Amino acid sequence: MNLSIGLSLTRPSGPLGAPAFSPASLFASGEEGAWYDPSDLTTLYQDAAGTTPVTGTGQPVGLMLDKSKGLTLGSELVDTANDAAEWVPFGTNTVVQDGDAVKITFVSDNKGARVLLTQAAGLTQDLLTTSFYRLTFEAKINTGAANVATVSIGPNQTFALSTSYQTFTVQGPKGSGSNPYIQFSGLSAGEIAYIKNISVKELPGNHATQSTPTARPVLQSAGGLYYLDFDGVDDFLVAQYGTTLSNITRGVAYRADADNDFVFDDYDDVNVCSLYVVPATSNLRFAVNGAGAGNIVTGVGGWVLGDDEVAVATALSTSALALQGSGNPASGTSSSAPANINGVTLGAAATGLLELNGRIYGFVDVSRGLDAAEIASLESYLAAKSGVTL
């Protein structure tokens, strides 16, 4: 049984060893961006649709929820999808209302029936293009046969049913697919399926996903510190923001075990606003709007490849670039350089190449420049997450 986020009695209730400062304060005025915390297992799922929670180390991470919006569900968006009149039966199968449930009787066709999760079926806003959603429903069948219900909302998910109601959860990314639906299939003539309490609510935030199972980083820990382990071959996570940002401060705690790796990059454009580990003569580079020399800040002062590091980098439309790494600031020489950020790729270039061989302990994107006190607090927070001494 999948319990909703933060309600599982078998999972940790919050971050492990969380420092006193919370990056939530950086988003108090509605700033855009993201806050990813691998130590908070309530935000990690093994698949991109968020149906299988991460319960411990050694498990892949296909979805990492963004904490910048507080992980608070929005209002109910479904109006009539719980109504049998909204369901379309296949073949000679029948759909009727049975109390608070929709009852689907299989006569001869094994495809059952389905309901489209669109505004026509009672959604109060567009599920396909607006944001990230959580779909939940309860379902059962009347026999003990090994039958399934197929749920499609973004990536396809298949759930086995039993003779008692179970609650199922799917988390759908914005802009995914067309005509998302709930569909029953695979039942034999004479069998009956029931569904009730269909709910679709927005889960605000810029959540990072990886739809390819082999390209998912793995949650690991060492010395009580939790991190995502990227294999340097094909692992990365991506999040597409709902708007383009011209001002950005990006903070990350990481460990890079090899040269020529991207720690983070934009969603779809290499070097729009990226942190890149280069050979030992430079160690670390922060680039905006291309890799031209006027738009790069190179790390100085004690950044040693192979060690854990904290970096806070800022790109504003009104000023030159700035990079602060493990307490050592470096200023850019460029003129104003708008970031044009539309998302983030964690652990690789936006093209999926130059993957990080190493770890990410935490990541924060904020759509403004931080003041000195905020930068110091963010650095201390990330240092505590990664064990770095500033």
C-alpha positions in Angstrom: 0.0 0.0 0.0 1.4 3.4 -1.0 0.8 6.0 1.7 0.9 9.7 0.8 4.1 11.7 1.2 5.1 12.3 4.8 2.4 10.0 6.2 4.2 6.7 6.0 4.7 5.1 9.4 7.6 3.1 8.3 9.7 5.9 6.7 11.7 8.7 8.5 9.5 11.7 9.3 12.0 14.2 8.1 15.7 15.0 7.2 18.3 12.9 9.0 20.7 15.1 11.0 19.2 18.4 9.6 21.1 21.6 10.5 19.2 24.4 12.3 19.1 26.6 9.2 16.5 25.7 6.7 16.7 26.7 3.0 12.9 27.2 3.2 13.6 30.7 4.5 15.2 31.6 1.1 11.8 31.0 -0.6 9.7 32.9 1.9 8.7 35.6 -0.6 7.7 33.2 -3.4 11.0 32.8 -5.1 11.3 30.1 -7.8 13.9 27.4 -7.9 14.3 24.1 -6.1 15.6 22.6 -2.8 16.7 18.9 -3.0 17.7 17.1 0.2 18.8 13.4 -0.3 18.8 12.9 3.5 15.0 13.4 3.6 13.8 10.0 2.5 10.2 11.2 2.5 11.1 13.0 -0.8 12.7 10.1 -2.6 11.1 7.5 -4.9 12.6 4.7 -6.8 10.6 5.4 -10.0 9.9 8.6 -11.8 6.1 8.4 -11.1 6.6 8.2 -7.4 4.9 4.9 -6.7 7.7 3.1 -4.9 9.3 5.0 -2.0 13.0 4.9 -1.3 13.3 3.2 2.1 17.1 3.0 2.6 20.5 3.1 1.0 21.4 1.2 -2.1 18.1 2.0 -3.9 17.8 4.0 -7.1 16.2 7.5 -7.1 13.9 8.2 -10.0 12.1 11.1 -8.4 13.4 13.6 -5.9 10.8 16.0 -4.7 11.5 19.8 -4.4 11.0 21.1 -0.9 11.0 24.8 -1.8 7.2 25.0 -1.9 6.7 23.1 1.4 5.4 19.8 -0.3 1.8 21.0 0.5 -0.9 19.6 -1.7 -3.2 22.0 -3.4 -7.0 21.8 -3.6 -9.0 19.0 -5.1 -9.1 19.3 -8.9 -11.4 16.3 -9.7 -15.1 17.0 -9.9 -16.9 14.3 -11.8 -14.3 11.5 -12.5 -15.8 9.6 -9.6 -19.1 9.5 -11.5 -19.9 6.4 -13.6 -21.3 8.7 -16.3 -17.8 9.9 -17.0 -16.4 6.4 -17.7 -16.3 4.9 -21.2 -16.8 1.1 -21.3 -15.2 -1.1 -24.0 -17.1 -3.7 -25.9 -20.1 -5.0 -24.1 -18.8 -4.3 -20.6 -21.0 -2.1 -18.3 -20.3 0.8 -16.0 -22.7 1.8 -13.3 -22.7 3.7 -10.0 -22.6 1.5 -6.9 -22.8 3.7 -3.8 -19.7 5.8 -3.7 -17.9 3.5 -6.2 -17.8 3.1 -9.9 -18.6 -0.6 -10.8 -17.2 -2.1 -14.0 -18.6 -5.5 -15.0 -16.6 -7.5 -17.6 -18.9 -9.4 -20.0 -16.6 -10.5 -22.8 -14.1 -7.8 -23.5 -11.1 -7.8 -21.3 -10.3 -4.1 -21.8 -12.9 -3.0 -19.2 -13.4 0.8 -19.2 -11.5 4.0 -18.7 -12.0 7.7 -17.7 -9.9 10.5 -19.2 -8.4 12.8 -16.6 -9.1 16.0 -18.6 -11.2 19.1 -17.9 -14.1 17.4 -19.7 -14.0 14.7 -17.0 -14.2 17.3 -14.3 -10.7 18.6 -13.6 -10.8 22.2 -12.7 -7.5 23.0 -14.5 -5.4 21.5 -17.2 -3.6 18.4 -15.9 -1.3 18.2 -18.9 0.6 21.4 -19.0 0.3 23.2 -15.7 2.3 21.5 -12.9 3.2 18.4 -11.1 0.2 16.4 -9.7 -0.6 13.5 -7.4 -3.3 11.1 -8.5 -4.7 8.7 -5.8 -7.6 6.3 -6.0 -8.9 3.1 -4.3 -9.7 0.0 -6.3 -10.5 -3.7 -5.9 -11.9 -6.7 -7.9 -14.4 -9.4 -6.8 -12.2 -12.4 -7.4 -8.9 -13.6 -6.2 -7.5 -14.0 -9.7 -4.2 -12.3 -10.6 -5.7 -9.4 -12.5 -4.4 -5.8 -13.0 -5.5 -2.3 -13.4 -3.5 -0.1 -15.7 -3.0 3.6 -14.8 -1.6 6.1 -17.2 -0.6 9.5 -16.1 2.7 10.5 -17.6 4.6 7.2 -17.4 2.5 4.1 -17.5 2.0 2.3 -14.3 0.4 -1.1 -13.6 -1.0 -2.1 -10.3 -2.2 -5.5 -9.2 -5.7 -5.6 -7.5 -7.0 -7.7 -4.7 -10.5 -8.4 -3.3 -10.1 -5.6 -0.7 -9.8 -1.9 -1.5 -6.2 -0.7 -1.8 -5.0 2.9 -2.2 -2.8 3.6 -5.2 -0.7 6.7 -5.9 0.8 8.1 -9.1 2.7 11.4 -9.3 2.5 13.0 -12.7 5.1 15.4 -14.1 3.8 18.6 -15.9 3.5 18.5 -19.6 3.6 14.7 -19.9 1.8 12.8 -22.5 -1.7 13.5 -23.8 -5.1 12.4 -22.5 -4.0 10.8 -19.3 -6.4 8.2 -18.1 -7.3 5.5 -15.6 -8.1 2.2 -17.4 -9.0 -1.3 -16.2 -7.9 -4.2 -18.3 -7.0 -7.9 -18.1 -10.1 -9.2 -16.3 -12.2 -12.1 -17.5 -15.9 -12.3 -18.3 -17.9 -12.3 -15.1 -15.3 -10.4 -13.1 -16.1 -7.0 -11.6 -13.8 -4.1 -10.7 -14.6 -1.2 -8.4 -13.0 2.2 -8.1 -13.7 5.1 -5.8 -12.2 8.2 -4.2 -10.3 9.4 -7.3 -8.3 12.5 -6.4 -6.0 14.8 -8.4 -4.2 17.5 -6.5 -1.3 19.7 -7.5 2.0 19.1 -5.7 3.8 22.5 -6.2 7.5 22.5 -6.8 10.1 21.7 -9.5 10.6 18.0 -8.9 13.6 16.2 -10.4 13.0 12.9 -12.3 14.8 10.3 -14.3 12.5 8.1 -16.5 15.3 5.7 -17.6 15.8 3.1 -14.8 19.5 2.5 -15.6 20.2 6.2 -15.5 19.0 6.8 -11.9 21.5 7.7 -9.2 21.6 5.6 -6.0 21.0 6.8 -2.5 24.0 6.0 -0.3 25.4 7.2 3.1 28.8 7.3 4.8 29.5 8.6 8.3 25.9 9.4 8.8 25.8 11.7 5.7 23.3 10.9 2.9 24.0 11.5 -0.8 23.0 10.6 -4.3 25.8 8.5 -5.9 26.2 9.2 -9.7 28.1 6.5 -11.6 29.9 8.8 -14.1 28.4 6.8 -17.0 24.7 7.7 -17.5 23.2 8.9 -14.2 21.4 12.2 -13.9 18.2 13.8 -12.7 16.3 16.7 -14.5 13.7 19.3 -13.5 12.1 21.7 -15.8 11.0 24.9 -14.2 7.7 26.6 -14.9 9.3 29.9 -15.9 12.6 31.2 -17.2 14.8 32.9 -14.5 17.2 35.7 -15.2 18.6 35.8 -11.7 19.9 32.7 -9.9 21.9 31.6 -6.9 22.8 27.9 -7.0 24.3 26.1 -4.0 25.5 22.5 -4.0 27.4 20.2 -1.7 29.2 17.6 -3.8 32.1 15.2 -4.2 33.7 14.8 -7.7 35.9 11.8 -8.2 37.0 12.6 -11.7 37.8 15.6 -14.0 35.6 16.8 -16.8 32.3 16.3 -15.0 29.2 18.5 -14.7 28.0 18.8 -11.1 24.9 20.7 -12.4 23.8 22.3 -15.6 20.6 23.9 -17.1 17.6 21.8 -18.1 18.3 21.9 -21.9 21.2 24.2 -22.7 24.8 23.4 -21.8 26.7 26.2 -20.0 23.7 28.4 -19.5 24.4 28.3 -15.8 26.6 25.3 -15.0 29.2 24.1 -12.4 31.8 22.0 -14.1 34.9 20.2 -12.7 37.8 20.7 -15.0 41.4 19.4 -14.8 43.5 20.2 -11.8 44.9 23.5 -13.2 41.5 25.0 -12.7 39.5 22.6 -10.5 36.1 24.2 -10.7 34.3 26.5 -13.2 31.0 28.3 -13.2 29.8 29.4 -16.6 26.8 31.4 -17.8 25.4 31.8 -21.4 28.1 29.8 -23.1 31.7 28.9 -22.3 33.3 32.1 -23.5 36.1 33.4 -21.2 34.1 36.5 -20.3 31.4 34.4 -18.8 33.4 32.0 -16.7 34.6 32.1 -13.1 37.3 29.7 -12.2 37.7 28.3 -8.7 40.7 29.4 -6.6 42.1 28.7 -3.2 42.0 25.1 -1.9 39.5 23.3 -4.2 41.1 19.9 -4.4 39.6 17.4 -6.8 38.4 14.3 -5.2 37.4 16.0 -1.9 33.9 17.0 -0.8 33.1 20.6 -1.6 30.5 23.3 -1.1 30.0 25.9 -3.8 27.5 28.8 -4.0 27.4 30.5 -7.4 25.4 33.5 -8.4 24.4 34.9 -11.9 22.4 38.1 -12.0 21.1 40.0 -15.0 22.6 43.2 -13.4 26.0 42.1 -12.3 29.0 40.0 -13.1 29.2 36.3 -12.1 30.3 35.3 -8.6 31.4 32.0 -7.2 32.0 31.0 -3.6 33.5 27.6 -3.0 34.1 26.1 0.5 34.3 29.6 1.9 36.6 31.0 -0.8 35.0 33.7 -3.0 35.9 34.4 -6.6 34.4 37.2 -8.7 33.7 37.1 -12.4 35.1 39.6 -14.9 32.1 39.6 -17.2 29.5 42.3 -17.6 25.9 41.5 -16.7 25.1 38.0 -17.8 21.4 36.9 -17.6 21.2 33.3 -16.5 18.1 32.3 -18.6 17.6 29.3 -16.4 14.6 27.0 -17.2 15.5 24.1 -15.0 18.4 22.0 -13.8 20.2 18.8 -14.7 21.9 17.3 -11.7 25.0 15.2 -12.2 25.5 15.7 -16.0 25.5 18.3 -18.8 22.0 19.1 -20.2 22.8 16.9 -23.1 23.2 13.9 -20.8 27.0 13.8 -21.4 30.0 14.4 -19.1 28.2 12.7 -16.2 29.3 13.2 -12.6 31.4 10.5 -11.1 30.7 11.4 -7.5 28.1 12.5 -5.0 25.6 15.2 -4.4 24.6 15.8 -0.8 22.2 18.8 -1.3 21.2 21.4 -3.9 19.4 24.7 -3.7 18.4 27.0 -6.6 17.0 30.5 -5.7 15.7 33.1 -8.2 17.6 36.0 -6.7 21.0 37.0 -5.4 21.5 36.2 -1.8 23.1 38.6 0.7 26.3 37.8 2.6 24.5 36.4 5.6 22.3 34.2 3.5 25.2 32.9 1.6 27.0 32.1 4.8 24.0 30.3 6.2 23.5 28.3 3.0 27.2 27.3 2.9 27.1 26.2 6.5 23.9 24.2 5.8 25.5 22.4 2.8 28.8 21.9 4.7 26.9 20.1 7.5 25.1 17.9 4.9 28.4 16.9 3.3 30.9 17.0 6.2 32.9 19.8 4.7 34.8 22.1 7.1 34.6 25.7 5.9 
